Amino acid sequence: MLDSYFKSVANADDIEAIAHYFQSTPVRTSEAQGVKNKFMAWYQNYSASIFTKVATDESFLTASRYRDEFNRMNAVTPQQQVAVRTVQQYGLTRDEALGIPPNTLDLWSRTKRYGKWIAVGAGALGVGYIALQTKAAAGFLRRVITG
């Protein structure tokens, strides 16, 4: 029960984000303007019919479909059309969604780059552990022998 409530609140937040996207994205084609007009009419009807901040999965899917159609219709150049299809097919990473440049250092290149420092740190930890164990063992033996 509570999970469905939180999901419906998240859906409502997502629909509001899509509405903000429509309001802030410049329209480049008449087809995109038509989709935007349809969405805004649907959104006015949606927001007028809801008194609490909840939304169904169907409402979210409807808003998402309007957004996807708008993006397809708003792409002018072939490069933009390919980019829109790719995003709609595969989605965005968190960094892409936030406009952060992609991190070109994958785990392997980071390991190669910082490998010697990782080895030095691991070695220092190992030596410290052995030193502590040796001191503890020596102290224990001294107490056992001396009584």
Phi and psi in degrees as GROMACS dihedral restraints (atoms count N, CA, C in turn):
[ dihedral_restraints ]
;  ai    aj    ak    al  type     phi  dphi    fc
    3     4     5     6     1   -66.6    20    10
    4     5     6     7     1   -37.8    20    10
    6     7     8     9     1   -60.5    20    10
    7     8     9    10     1   -42.6    20    10
    9    10    11    12     1   -66.6    20    10
   10    11    12    13     1   -33.8    20    10
   12    13    14    15     1   -64.6    20    10
   13    14    15    16     1   -47.8    20    10
   15    16    17    18     1   -63.2    20    10
   16    17    18    19     1   -37.1    20    10
   18    19    20    21     1   -64.8    20    10
   19    20    21    22     1   -40.7    20    10
   21    22    23    24     1   -68.1    20    10
   22    23    24    25     1   -33.7    20    10
   24    25    26    27     1   -67.1    20    10
   25    26    27    28     1   -41.9    20    10
   27    28    29    30     1   -62.5    20    10
   28    29    30    31     1   -41.2    20    10
   30    31    32    33     1   -60.0    20    10
   31    32    33    34     1   -42.9    20    10
   33    34    35    36     1   -62.5    20    10
   34    35    36    37     1   -42.1    20    10
   36    37    38    39     1   -61.6    20    10
   37    38    39    40     1   -42.0    20    10
   39    40    41    42     1   -64.6    20    10
   40    41    42    43     1   -39.4    20    10
   42    43    44    45     1   -65.3    20    10
   43    44    45    46     1   -40.1    20    10
   45    46    47    48     1   -62.8    20    10
   46    47    48    49     1   -38.9    20    10
   48    49    50    51     1   -64.4    20    10
   49    50    51    52     1   -40.0    20    10
   51    52    53    54     1   -65.1    20    10
   52    53    54    55     1   -40.7    20    10
   54    55    56    57     1   -62.2    20    10
   55    56    57    58     1   -42.0    20    10
   57    58    59    60     1   -62.8    20    10
   58    59    60    61     1   -39.5    20    10
   60    61    62    63     1   -59.5    20    10
   61    62    63    64     1   -46.2    20    10
   63    64    65    66     1   -61.2    20    10
   64    65    66    67     1   -40.0    20    10
   66    67    68    69     1   -71.7    20    10
   67    68    69    70     1   -28.6    20    10
   69    70    71    72     1  -100.7    20    10
   70    71    72    73     1    -9.8    20    10
   72    73    74    75     1   -92.1    20    10
   73    74    75    76     1   127.0    20    10
   75    76    77    78     1   -67.2    20    10
   76    77    78    79     1   142.3    20    10
   78    79    80    81     1   -92.3    20    10
   79    80    81    82     1   130.6    20    10
   81    82    83    84     1  -107.7    20    10
   82    83    84    85     1   -20.2    20    10
   84    85    86    87     1  -133.3    20    10
   85    86    87    88     1   159.6    20    10
   87    88    89    90     1   -68.7    20    10
   88    89    90    91     1   -32.0    20    10
   90    91    92    93     1   -63.7    20    10
   91    92    93    94     1   -42.0    20    10
   93    94    95    96     1   -65.0    20    10
   94    95    96    97     1   -37.4    20    10
   96    97    98    99     1   -63.0    20    10
   97    98    99   100     1   -39.2    20    10
   99   100   101   102     1   -62.4    20    10
  100   101   102   103     1   -42.5    20    10
  102   103   104   105     1   -65.7    20    10
  103   104   105   106     1   -41.3    20    10
  105   106   107   108     1   -61.9    20    10
  106   107   108   109     1   -43.5    20    10
  108   109   110   111     1   -61.6    20    10
  109   110   111   112     1   -41.7    20    10
  111   112   113   114     1   -62.9    20    10
  112   113   114   115     1   -45.1    20    10
  114   115   116   117     1   -62.3    20    10
  115   116   117   118     1   -46.2    20    10
  117   118   119   120     1   -62.3    20    10
  118   119   120   121     1   -36.9    20    10
  120   121   122   123     1   -65.9    20    10
  121   122   123   124     1   -43.7    20    10
  123   124   125   126     1   -62.8    20    10
  124   125   126   127     1   -43.1    20    10
  126   127   128   129     1   -66.0    20    10
  127   128   129   130     1   -39.8    20    10
  129   130   131   132     1   -61.4    20    10
  130   131   132   133     1   -42.9    20    10
  132   133   134   135     1   -65.6    20    10
  133   134   135   136     1   -42.2    20    10
  135   136   137   138     1   -62.8    20    10
  136   137   138   139     1   -49.4    20    10
  138   139   140   141     1   -72.2    20    10
  139   140   141   142     1   -26.3    20    10
  141   142   143   144     1   -75.9    20    10
  142   143   144   145     1   -26.3    20    10
  144   145   146   147     1   -90.9    20    10
  145   146   147   148     1    -1.4    20    10
  147   148   149   150     1  -115.4    20    10
  148   149   150   151     1   129.1    20    10
  150   151   152   153     1  -104.5    20    10
  151   152   153   154     1   -24.3    20    10
  153   154   155   156     1  -113.5    20    10
  154   155   156   157     1   163.7    20    10
  156   157   158   159     1   -85.4    20    10
  157   158   159   160     1    69.2    20    10
  159   160   161   162     1  -134.8    20    10
  160   161   162   163     1   152.8    20    10
  162   163   164   165     1  -151.2    20    10
  163   164   165   166     1   146.5    20    10
  165   166   167   168     1   -82.7    20    10
  166   167   168   169     1   165.7    20    10
  168   169   170   171     1   -61.5    20    10
  169   170   171   172     1   -37.1    20    10
  171   172   173   174     1   -62.3    20    10
  172   173   174   175     1   -40.5    20    10
  174   175   176   177     1   -63.8    20    10
  175   176   177   178     1   -43.4    20    10
  177   178   179   180     1   -63.5    20    10
  178   179   180   181     1   -42.7    20    10
  180   181   182   183     1   -63.6    20    10
  181   182   183   184     1   -38.1    20    10
  183   184   185   186     1   -62.4    20    10
  184   185   186   187     1   -47.0    20    10
  186   187   188   189     1   -63.1    20    10
  187   188   189   190     1   -40.1    20    10
  189   190   191   192     1   -64.1    20    10
  190   191   192   193     1   -40.4    20    10
  192   193   194   195     1   -65.1    20    10
  193   194   195   196     1   -40.5    20    10
  195   196   197   198     1   -60.4    20    10
  196   197   198   199     1   -45.1    20    10
  198   199   200   201     1   -60.8    20    10
  199   200   201   202     1   -45.8    20    10
  201   202   203   204     1   -63.4    20    10
  202   203   204   205     1   -42.4    20    10
  204   205   206   207     1   -65.2    20    10
  205   206   207   208     1   -40.9    20    10
  207   208   209   210     1   -58.9    20    10
  208   209   210   211     1   -46.3    20    10
  210   211   212   213     1   -62.8    20    10
  211   212   213   214     1   -39.7    20    10
  213   214   215   216     1   -64.4    20    10
  214   215   216   217     1   -43.3    20    10
  216   217   218   219     1   -73.9    20    10
  217   218   219   220     1   -24.6    20    10
  219   220   221   222     1   -86.9    20    10
  220   221   222   223     1   -11.3    20    10
  222   223   224   225     1   -76.7    20    10
  223   224   225   226     1   124.4    20    10
  225   226   227   228     1   -98.9    20    10
  226   227   228   229     1   -51.2    20    10
  228   229   230   231     1   -86.7    20    10
  229   230   231   232     1   159.4    20    10
  231   232   233   234     1   -58.8    20    10
  232   233   234   235     1   -35.1    20    10
  234   235   236   237     1   -64.3    20    10
  235   236   237   238     1   -41.8    20    10
  237   238   239   240     1   -64.6    20    10
  238   239   240   241     1   -40.2    20    10
  240   241   242   243     1   -63.6    20    10
  241   242   243   244     1   -41.5    20    10
  243   244   245   246     1   -64.3    20    10
  244   245   246   247     1   -43.1    20    10
  246   247   248   249     1   -61.9    20    10
  247   248   249   250     1   -42.9    20    10
  249   250   251   252     1   -63.8    20    10
  250   251   252   253     1   -45.8    20    10
  252   253   254   255     1   -61.6    20    10
  253   254   255   256     1   -40.9    20    10
  255   256   257   258     1   -63.9    20    10
  256   257   258   259     1   -45.9    20    10
  258   259   260   261     1   -64.2    20    10
  259   260   261   262     1   -41.5    20    10
  261   262   263   264     1   -68.8    20    10
  262   263   264   265     1   -29.0    20    10
  264   265   266   267     1   -81.5    20    10
  265   266   267   268     1   -43.5    20    10
  267   268   269   270     1  -109.9    20    10
  268   269   270   271     1   -16.7    20    10
  270   271   272   273     1    84.7    20    10
  271   272   273   274     1  -175.5    20    10
  273   274   275   276     1  -115.7    20    10
  274   275   276   277     1   151.3    20    10
  276   277   278   279     1   -78.8    20    10
  277   278   279   280     1   166.5    20    10
  279   280   281   282     1   -58.1    20    10
  280   281   282   283     1   -44.1    20    10
  282   283   284   285     1   -63.5    20    10
  283   284   285   286     1   -41.8    20    10
  285   286   287   288     1   -64.3    20    10
  286   287   288   289     1   -40.8    20    10
  288   289   290   291     1   -64.3    20    10
  289   290   291   292     1   -33.3    20    10
  291   292   293   294     1   -90.0    20    10
  292   293   294   295     1    -2.3    20    10
  294   295   296   297     1    78.2    20    10
  295   296   297   298     1    20.4    20    10
  297   298   299   300     1   -86.5    20    10
  298   299   300   301     1   135.4    20    10
  300   301   302   303     1   -58.4    20    10
  301   302   303   304     1   146.5    20    10
  303   304   305   306     1   -63.8    20    10
  304   305   306   307     1   144.8    20    10
  306   307   308   309     1   -82.6    20    10
  307   308   309   310     1   111.2    20    10
  309   310   311   312     1   -83.1    20    10
  310   311   312   313     1   -10.7    20    10
  312   313   314   315     1   -88.7    20    10
  313   314   315   316     1   104.7    20    10
  315   316   317   318     1   -81.4    20    10
  316   317   318   319     1   178.0    20    10
  318   319   320   321     1   -60.1    20    10
  319   320   321   322     1   -40.9    20    10
  321   322   323   324     1   -64.4    20    10
  322   323   324   325     1   -45.0    20    10
  324   325   326   327     1   -70.4    20    10
  325   326   327   328     1   -31.5    20    10
  327   328   329   330     1   -66.5    20    10
  328   329   330   331     1   -39.5    20    10
  330   331   332   333     1   -64.6    20    10
  331   332   333   334     1   -42.7    20    10
  333   334   335   336     1   -64.7    20    10
  334   335   336   337     1   -39.3    20    10
  336   337   338   339     1   -70.2    20    10
  337   338   339   340     1   -41.7    20    10
  339   340   341   342     1  -107.9    20    10
  340   341   342   343     1    11.9    20    10
  342   343   344   345     1   -56.2    20    10
  343   344   345   346     1   -44.1    20    10
  345   346   347   348     1   -65.9    20    10
  346   347   348   349     1   -35.2    20    10
  348   349   350   351     1   -72.4    20    10
  349   350   351   352     1   -34.2    20    10
  351   352   353   354     1   -64.7    20    10
  352   353   354   355     1   -42.6    20    10
  354   355   356   357     1   -64.6    20    10
  355   356   357   358     1   -42.4    20    10
  357   358   359   360     1   -63.3    20    10
  358   359   360   361     1   -44.6    20    10
  360   361   362   363     1   -63.2    20    10
  361   362   363   364     1   -44.6    20    10
  363   364   365   366     1   -63.7    20    10
  364   365   366   367     1   -41.2    20    10
  366   367   368   369     1   -62.6    20    10
  367   368   369   370     1   -43.2    20    10
  369   370   371   372     1   -63.3    20    10
  370   371   372   373     1   -40.8    20    10
  372   373   374   375     1   -64.1    20    10
  373   374   375   376     1   -41.6    20    10
  375   376   377   378     1   -62.7    20    10
  376   377   378   379     1   -45.6    20    10
  378   379   380   381     1   -63.7    20    10
  379   380   381   382     1   -42.4    20    10
  381   382   383   384     1   -62.4    20    10
  382   383   384   385     1   -42.5    20    10
  384   385   386   387     1   -62.7    20    10
  385   386   387   388     1   -46.3    20    10
  387   388   389   390     1   -63.0    20    10
  388   389   390   391     1   -41.2    20    10
  390   391   392   393     1   -62.0    20    10
  391   392   393   394     1   -43.0    20    10
  393   394   395   396     1   -64.3    20    10
  394   395   396   397     1   -42.6    20    10
  396   397   398   399     1   -65.8    20    10
  397   398   399   400     1   -39.3    20    10
  399   400   401   402     1   -65.1    20    10
  400   401   402   403     1   -45.5    20    10
  402   403   404   405     1   -62.9    20    10
  403   404   405   406     1   -42.0    20    10
  405   406   407   408     1   -65.4    20    10
  406   407   408   409     1   -42.0    20    10
  408   409   410   411     1   -66.8    20    10
  409   410   411   412     1   -41.7    20    10
  411   412   413   414     1   -63.9    20    10
  412   413   414   415     1   -44.1    20    10
  414   415   416   417     1   -63.0    20    10
  415   416   417   418     1   -41.5    20    10
  417   418   419   420     1   -62.9    20    10
  418   419   420   421     1   -46.0    20    10
  420   421   422   423     1   -63.9    20    10
  421   422   423   424     1   -40.7    20    10
  423   424   425   426     1   -60.9    20    10
  424   425   426   427     1   -41.8    20    10
  426   427   428   429     1   -68.0    20    10
  427   428   429   430     1   -39.3    20    10
  429   430   431   432     1   -67.2    20    10
  430   431   432   433     1   -41.4    20    10
  432   433   434   435     1   -72.7    20    10
  433   434   435   436     1   -43.6    20    10
  435   436   437   438     1   -83.1    20    10
  436   437   438   439     1   -10.8    20    10
